[in-house]
Amino acid sequence: MIALHLAEPPDVVNVGAGIHGVRGLRDVFRLPDLWQLHLYSYSADLTLDGTTYAVAPGYVSLTPAGTQVQFDYRGRSEHLYVHFRPAVAGEPSYVPVVQDAGSAAPVLAELLRSALEASPSGSARMTAEVWTALWRIAELGSASSAEPAIHPAVSAVIAYVEANLAQPLTVPALAQLAGVSHNHLTRLFHAETGQTVIAYIRHRRMTRARHLLVSSTLSIPAVAASVGIPDLQAFNKTCRRELGASPRAVRNTVAGTTPAG
């Protein structure tokens, strides 16, 4: 367990999406004065000051400043990360270095992606999103005891989908990622969520699209590409079906005007 101070907002230095395991399968580094938060969409080994932890899709880790970090990847690996300095004030929360975020992983992914959109560093909204994510992580232990555990395969798929909405997503590929058969994943996912895998992906893509249409000045083609539906005709059709209006109408209705770009 590590002591994390959350009574005051952290100093957020950097938020990003990292891609690793392409040029080499091992990274070793140390950030002398910055803490690290990682939300994973892959399986790997994480070694902190000589102690090795297995991470998997939907896992989250917190690394105190000055800790030597070693990642051993199994191939191309993507994660969301934050580099920050906690404000040392108030009573600390005691948090595991690595834990399975379970059903909270999609919420954490949304918070971190919202923080990424709110960059550059120093913005109040970015800090607020990261601070909220840190509180969520600190409360994972108490939340898990009150909520029924979600099946690991479903949790892994949800975490991967949330981190890869812009990429092609198919049920067979997700089943392989989760280590179960196509049919078994379909049954598990419907039992846990009440939705099919495809319906869940579509819903999450359009929830994110709505957020980008309303809260950003990204062009509509850029929004479509960022949620994995680069074909504008298909994006328009899906937007009308899921959100009840065209992308431009969604942007205008909520924002009141059409943002530049």
C-alpha positions in Angstrom: 0.0 0.0 0.0 1.1 3.6 -0.7 0.1 6.8 1.0 -1.6 9.2 -1.4 -2.7 12.7 -0.4 -6.0 13.8 -2.0 -7.3 16.5 0.3 -6.2 19.1 -2.3 -6.0 18.9 -6.1 -2.7 17.5 -7.5 -0.3 19.4 -9.7 -0.9 17.7 -13.1 2.2 17.9 -15.3 1.2 15.6 -18.2 -1.7 13.5 -19.4 -1.4 11.2 -22.4 -1.9 7.9 -24.3 1.3 5.9 -24.5 2.1 3.3 -27.1 4.9 0.9 -26.2 6.3 -2.5 -27.1 6.9 -1.6 -30.7 10.6 -1.1 -30.8 11.4 -3.1 -27.8 9.7 -5.2 -25.2 11.2 -3.6 -22.1 11.3 0.0 -20.7 13.2 0.9 -17.6 13.1 4.5 -16.2 12.6 6.6 -13.1 10.8 10.0 -12.7 12.6 11.7 -9.8 9.8 14.1 -8.7 6.6 12.9 -10.4 4.1 10.3 -9.5 2.7 8.1 -12.3 -0.9 6.8 -12.9 -1.4 4.2 -15.6 -4.7 2.6 -16.8 -3.9 -0.5 -18.9 -5.5 -2.0 -22.0 -3.0 -4.8 -22.2 -1.3 -7.6 -20.2 2.3 -7.1 -19.1 4.7 -7.3 -16.1 5.3 -4.2 -14.1 8.3 -4.2 -11.7 8.6 -1.4 -9.2 11.8 -1.3 -7.1 12.3 -5.0 -7.5 8.7 -6.1 -6.9 6.9 -7.5 -10.0 3.1 -7.1 -10.5 1.1 -8.6 -13.3 -1.2 -6.0 -15.0 -4.0 -6.7 -17.4 -6.7 -4.8 -19.3 -8.7 -2.7 -16.8 -5.9 -2.6 -14.2 -4.6 0.6 -12.7 -1.3 1.4 -11.1 0.1 4.3 -9.0 3.9 4.8 -8.8 5.3 7.2 -6.3 8.0 9.7 -7.4 11.6 8.4 -7.5 10.5 4.7 -8.0 12.4 2.7 -10.6 9.9 1.4 -13.1 10.4 -1.6 -15.5 7.7 -2.6 -18.0 8.0 -6.0 -19.8 5.6 -6.0 -22.7 4.2 -8.8 -24.8 3.8 -6.8 -28.0 2.2 -3.5 -29.0 0.8 -2.0 -25.8 -1.3 1.1 -25.2 -2.2 2.8 -21.9 -3.5 6.1 -20.6 -1.2 7.8 -18.1 -0.8 10.9 -15.9 2.3 12.4 -14.4 1.5 14.5 -11.3 2.6 15.8 -7.9 0.2 15.2 -5.0 -0.4 18.1 -2.7 0.8 16.9 0.6 -2.1 18.1 2.8 -4.7 16.4 5.0 -4.9 12.7 5.9 -3.6 10.3 3.2 -5.5 7.5 1.6 -3.8 4.2 1.5 -4.0 2.7 -2.0 -2.6 -0.6 -3.5 0.2 0.0 -6.0 -1.7 -2.1 -8.6 -5.3 -3.1 -8.6 -8.1 -4.3 -10.9 -10.4 -1.4 -11.5 -13.1 -3.8 -12.7 -16.4 -2.1 -13.6 -14.9 1.3 -12.7 -12.3 1.0 -15.6 -14.6 2.6 -18.2 -15.3 5.5 -15.9 -11.6 6.0 -15.2 -10.9 5.8 -19.0 -13.5 8.5 -19.7 -12.1 10.8 -17.0 -8.5 10.4 -18.2 -9.5 11.0 -21.9 -11.5 14.0 -20.8 -8.4 15.3 -19.0 -6.4 14.6 -22.2 -8.8 16.7 -24.2 -8.6 19.5 -21.6 -4.8 19.8 -22.0 -2.4 21.7 -21.9 -1.2 21.2 -18.4 -2.3 23.6 -15.8 -5.9 23.8 -17.0 -8.5 23.7 -14.2 -10.7 21.1 -16.0 -7.8 18.8 -16.7 -6.8 18.9 -13.0 -10.4 18.3 -11.9 -10.7 15.2 -14.1 -7.5 13.8 -12.8 -8.4 14.6 -9.2 -11.7 12.8 -9.7 -10.0 9.8 -11.2 -7.5 9.6 -8.3 -10.4 9.7 -5.8 -12.2 6.9 -7.7 -9.0 4.8 -7.6 -8.6 5.4 -3.8 -12.2 4.2 -3.3 -11.9 1.1 -5.4 -11.4 -1.2 -2.4 -14.5 -0.1 -0.6 -16.6 -0.1 -3.8 -15.6 -3.6 -4.7 -16.8 -5.0 -1.4 -20.2 -3.5 -2.0 -20.7 -4.4 -5.6 -20.8 -7.8 -7.2 -17.6 -8.6 -9.2 -17.9 -8.4 -12.9 -16.5 -11.4 -14.8 -12.8 -10.9 -15.6 -13.3 -11.5 -19.4 -16.1 -8.9 -19.5 -14.0 -6.5 -17.5 -11.0 -6.9 -19.8 -13.2 -6.4 -22.9 -14.8 -3.2 -21.5 -11.4 -1.8 -20.5 -10.0 -2.5 -23.9 -13.0 -1.0 -25.7 -12.8 2.2 -23.7 -9.1 2.6 -24.5 -9.5 1.8 -28.2 -12.7 3.4 -29.4 -10.9 4.8 -32.4 -9.6 1.4 -33.5 -11.4 -1.4 -35.4 -13.2 -3.6 -32.8 -14.6 -7.0 -33.6 -16.1 -9.6 -31.3 -13.7 -12.4 -32.3 -10.7 -10.2 -31.6 -12.1 -9.1 -28.3 -12.8 -12.7 -27.4 -9.3 -13.7 -28.2 -8.0 -10.8 -26.0 -10.1 -12.0 -23.1 -9.1 -15.6 -23.5 -12.6 -17.0 -24.2 -14.5 -18.2 -27.2 -16.7 -15.9 -29.4 -19.9 -17.5 -28.2 -18.9 -17.6 -24.5 -18.0 -13.9 -24.6 -21.3 -13.1 -26.2 -23.2 -15.0 -23.4 -21.1 -13.5 -20.6 -21.3 -10.0 -21.9 -25.1 -10.1 -22.2 -25.5 -11.6 -18.8 -23.3 -8.9 -17.2 -24.4 -5.8 -19.1 -27.8 -6.7 -20.6 -26.3 -5.7 -24.0 -24.5 -7.4 -26.9 -20.9 -6.6 -27.4 -21.6 -4.7 -30.6 -24.4 -2.7 -29.1 -22.1 -1.7 -26.2 -19.3 -0.6 -28.6 -21.8 1.4 -30.6 -23.3 3.0 -27.5 -19.8 3.9 -26.1 -18.7 5.3 -29.4 -21.7 7.6 -29.7 -21.5 8.7 -26.1 -18.0 9.8 -26.8 -19.0 11.3 -30.1 -21.6 13.4 -28.4 -19.1 14.6 -25.8 -16.7 15.6 -28.5 -19.4 17.3 -30.6 -20.5 19.3 -27.6 -17.3 20.0 -25.8 -14.7 20.4 -28.5 -14.1 22.2 -31.7 -13.0 19.1 -33.6 -14.4 18.9 -37.1 -17.2 16.4 -37.6 -14.9 14.2 -39.7 -12.3 14.3 -37.0 -14.9 13.3 -34.4 -16.1 10.4 -36.5 -12.5 9.2 -37.0 -11.8 9.5 -33.2 -14.6 7.1 -32.4 -13.8 4.5 -35.0 -16.4 5.4 -37.6 -14.4 7.3 -40.3 -17.1 6.8 -43.0 -19.1 10.0 -42.6 -22.3 8.4 -44.1 -22.1 5.6 -41.5 -21.3 8.0 -38.7 -24.3 10.2 -39.7 -26.6 7.2 -39.8 -25.3 5.9 -36.4 -25.6 9.3 -34.8 -29.2 9.7 -35.9 -30.1 6.2 -34.6 -28.3 6.5 -31.3 -28.5 10.3 -30.5 -31.7 11.1 -32.4 -30.2 13.8 -34.7 -27.4 14.4 -37.2 -23.9 15.2 -35.8 -24.3 18.9 -36.8 -27.7 19.1 -35.1 -26.3 17.5 -31.9 -23.6 20.1 -31.8 -25.9 23.0 -32.5 -28.7 21.9 -30.2 -26.6 21.6 -27.1 -23.9 24.2 -27.8 -26.2 26.8 -29.3 -23.8 27.6 -32.1 -21.5 25.6 -34.4 -17.9 25.8 -33.1 -15.2 26.8 -35.5 -13.3 24.0 -37.2 
